[in-house]
Structures are given as C-alpha cells and as structure tokens.
Amino acid sequence: MSRSKWKGPTLFNEQTLTSYPSRHSEILPNFLGSTVYVYNGKNYKELKVTNDMLGHKFGEFSFTRAKFAFKKKKNKKKKK
C-alpha cells in the first residue's frame, strides 16, 4: 500500500537522512550526487544517488535477499 500524495514524502530529521536514510524514505532532488548507506537487514550498502532514482524509495535499490544461482557440477573422471 502506498502513501497518499497529499501527505507528501516520508522523511525523518535531516541528520539521519544525510548518511543513513530509512528504506521507506523517498529520494528527493537534494540527495542528487550524494552517497548514502541503506540497511538491507544484514549490513549497510553504499548507494550513489543519480537522477534516475528521483521519486523512488531507498529500499528499491538495496535488495534484502541474495540472488539464487545453481552451482555448477564438476566433471568426474572415468576410471579405466
């Protein structure tokens, strides 16, 4: 469920937002070019804010789950 537009973006005090914003805070134009750290549940991920990110939330760029990939099998040598 999204936040109503008339309420405006979710923000906290400016000191917290400059380095460690919450995942549900919206990215505003004053963050352009800055580097912030977003918590993904285990550690903080460094995030450089670009122009394409405006209007999105910080949590969209810090994934909480690792990508799954099947492990490659080793070729077994045949015995003679």
Secondary structure, DSSP 8 states (H G I E B T S, - for coil): ----GGG------HHHHHH---TT-B--GGGTT-EEEEE-SSSEEEEE--GGGTTSBGGGGS-SS---------------
